[in-house]
Amino acid sequence: MTKAVLFDLDGVLVSTDEYHYHAWVKIADEEGFDFFDHKFNDKFRGVGRLECVEILTRASGRSYTAEEKLAIAERKNRYFAESLSAVTSKELLPGAFDALQELKKRKIKVAVASNSRNARTIILQTKIENLLDTIVDGYEIKNSKPDPECFLLAAKNLGIAPANCIVIEDAVAGIEAAKRAGMKSLGIGTPDRIPNADIVIPDLSAISIDRLLNL
């Protein structure tokens, strides 16, 4: 029986993809990575910031120290954070606000469980904080998805057993984290992009709350 729904944030409830992309473009320009484009940026979906830097620097063929990689990660986050003042509820994805409202009405516990350290800022900017029971973000976890830590901590905060939680994710790493946590999963996107999800839909407007809770 479903007692809690755990949402990833970016790509599930909110779209900040272009904000992330333009922050990485600035890094690519500064470092002289002429191979970076939207297609390469897809490799970063559901991946932590330091892991993204690893992917980027490895593709460049250049050698970077751990300190230099950390500096790139921090610079990227600064660029992204600076852009967040422009985020409003218009960034909410189709069906997101309605789904959160309906779950609240039904007294189903709701969490945002995200690798991002900017999750709380985005939640405040999009005015959905009053519809959430708990938030787990990048400041509270040691291990990024596909490690299940993020979802297990959210379930613990809610007081709900993992078997009674459904995870909604848009990335392979997030779906894998849900599976490792012993939770059902709903993928947002296309089956070819997230083939490991139990069910895949284009966005939250494409599923009823009854069907979601009966996964």
C-alpha positions in Angstrom: 0.0 0.0 0.0 1.4 3.4 -1.0 1.8 5.8 1.9 4.4 8.2 0.5 5.5 9.6 -2.9 9.1 10.8 -3.2 9.8 13.2 -6.0 13.1 14.1 -7.6 13.0 17.8 -8.4 14.7 18.8 -11.6 12.9 17.2 -14.6 10.1 15.9 -12.5 8.4 18.8 -10.7 10.4 21.7 -12.1 12.4 22.3 -15.2 15.7 24.0 -14.6 17.5 22.2 -17.3 18.3 25.3 -19.3 19.7 27.0 -16.2 22.0 24.1 -15.6 22.9 23.9 -19.2 23.9 27.6 -19.5 26.0 27.3 -16.3 27.9 24.4 -17.9 28.2 26.3 -21.1 30.1 29.1 -19.2 32.4 26.4 -17.7 33.0 24.9 -21.1 33.8 28.3 -22.6 36.2 29.1 -19.8 38.0 25.8 -20.1 38.0 25.6 -23.9 35.8 22.5 -24.2 34.4 23.0 -27.7 32.7 19.6 -27.7 30.1 20.6 -25.1 26.5 20.9 -26.4 23.0 19.9 -25.5 23.6 16.2 -26.5 26.7 16.0 -24.2 24.7 17.7 -21.5 22.3 14.7 -21.5 25.1 12.7 -19.9 24.7 14.8 -16.8 21.0 13.9 -16.2 20.5 12.6 -12.7 24.3 12.8 -11.9 25.9 14.7 -9.1 27.9 17.9 -9.8 31.4 16.3 -9.1 30.5 13.3 -11.2 29.6 15.7 -14.0 33.0 17.4 -13.7 34.6 13.9 -14.0 32.7 13.2 -17.2 33.5 16.6 -18.6 37.2 16.6 -17.8 37.6 13.0 -18.9 36.1 13.8 -22.3 38.5 16.8 -22.7 41.5 14.4 -22.5 43.2 16.9 -20.2 44.6 16.1 -16.7 43.0 17.9 -13.7 43.9 17.6 -10.1 41.2 16.8 -7.5 41.4 20.4 -6.3 41.0 21.8 -9.8 37.9 19.6 -10.4 36.4 20.7 -7.1 37.0 24.4 -8.1 35.2 23.7 -11.5 32.2 22.2 -9.6 32.0 25.1 -7.2 32.2 27.6 -10.1 29.5 25.9 -11.9 27.2 25.9 -8.9 27.9 29.6 -8.4 26.8 30.3 -11.9 23.7 28.2 -11.5 22.8 29.7 -8.1 23.2 33.2 -9.5 20.6 32.4 -12.2 18.0 31.0 -9.7 16.6 34.5 -8.9 14.8 34.2 -12.3 13.0 30.9 -11.3 9.3 31.2 -10.6 6.3 28.9 -10.6 6.3 29.0 -14.4 9.1 26.5 -14.2 6.7 23.9 -12.7 6.2 21.0 -15.2 2.8 19.9 -16.5 0.7 18.2 -13.8 3.2 18.8 -11.0 1.2 21.3 -8.9 -2.0 19.4 -9.3 -0.4 16.1 -8.3 1.1 17.7 -5.2 -2.2 19.3 -4.2 -4.1 16.0 -4.7 -1.7 14.0 -2.7 -2.0 16.6 0.1 -5.8 16.3 0.0 -5.5 12.5 0.3 -3.1 12.8 3.2 -0.3 10.9 1.3 3.1 11.9 2.6 5.2 13.8 0.0 8.9 14.4 -0.1 11.4 16.0 -2.5 14.5 13.9 -2.5 17.2 15.5 -4.7 21.0 15.4 -5.1 20.9 19.2 -5.6 22.2 21.6 -3.0 19.9 24.2 -4.6 16.7 22.2 -4.0 15.4 24.3 -1.2 15.9 27.6 -3.1 14.1 26.2 -6.1 11.2 24.9 -3.9 10.8 28.3 -2.3 11.0 30.1 -5.6 8.3 27.9 -7.1 6.1 28.2 -4.0 5.5 24.5 -3.4 7.1 24.2 0.1 3.7 24.1 1.8 2.7 20.9 -0.2 5.8 19.0 1.0 6.3 17.0 4.2 10.0 16.8 4.0 13.0 17.8 1.8 16.2 15.9 1.4 18.9 17.7 -0.6 22.6 17.6 -1.4 23.6 19.1 2.0 22.1 16.1 3.9 23.5 13.2 1.9 27.0 11.8 1.5 26.3 9.6 -1.6 24.7 10.7 -4.8 22.2 8.6 -6.7 22.3 5.7 -7.8 23.1 5.2 -4.1 19.7 4.9 -2.3 20.7 7.1 0.6 18.6 10.1 -0.5 15.4 8.1 -0.8 16.0 6.1 2.4 16.5 9.3 4.4 13.3 10.8 3.0 11.4 7.6 3.9 12.9 7.7 7.4 12.0 11.4 7.8 8.4 10.6 6.9 8.3 7.5 9.1 7.2 5.3 6.1 8.7 1.9 5.2 10.6 1.9 1.9 8.2 -0.8 0.5 5.3 1.7 0.9 7.0 4.5 -1.1 6.9 5.3 -4.8 9.7 7.3 -6.3 9.2 9.6 -9.3 12.4 10.2 -11.3 13.6 11.3 -14.7 17.0 9.7 -14.7 18.4 6.1 -14.9 20.6 6.8 -11.8 17.5 7.9 -9.8 15.4 4.9 -10.8 18.4 2.6 -9.9 18.5 4.3 -6.5 14.8 3.7 -6.0 15.2 0.0 -6.8 18.2 -0.3 -4.4 16.0 1.3 -1.7 13.3 -1.3 -2.3 10.8 1.2 -3.7 8.5 1.2 -6.8 9.4 3.7 -9.5 7.7 5.9 -12.0 9.8 7.4 -14.7 9.2 10.8 -16.3 10.4 10.9 -19.9 10.6 8.2 -22.6 11.2 4.4 -22.2 14.4 4.6 -24.2 15.8 7.2 -21.8 14.8 5.5 -18.6 14.2 1.8 -19.5 14.7 0.6 -15.8 11.5 2.3 -14.4 8.4 0.3 -13.5 6.2 2.7 -15.6 7.2 5.6 -17.8 5.1 8.6 -18.7 5.9 11.9 -20.4 4.9 14.1 -17.4 2.7 14.1 -14.3 -0.4 15.2 -16.3 -0.4 11.8 -18.0 -1.3 9.8 -14.9 -4.1 9.9 -12.4 -3.4 9.9 -8.7 -5.4 6.6 -8.3 -3.2 4.9 -10.9 0.0 6.3 -9.3 -1.0 5.1 -5.8 -1.9 1.6 -7.2 1.5 1.0 -8.9 
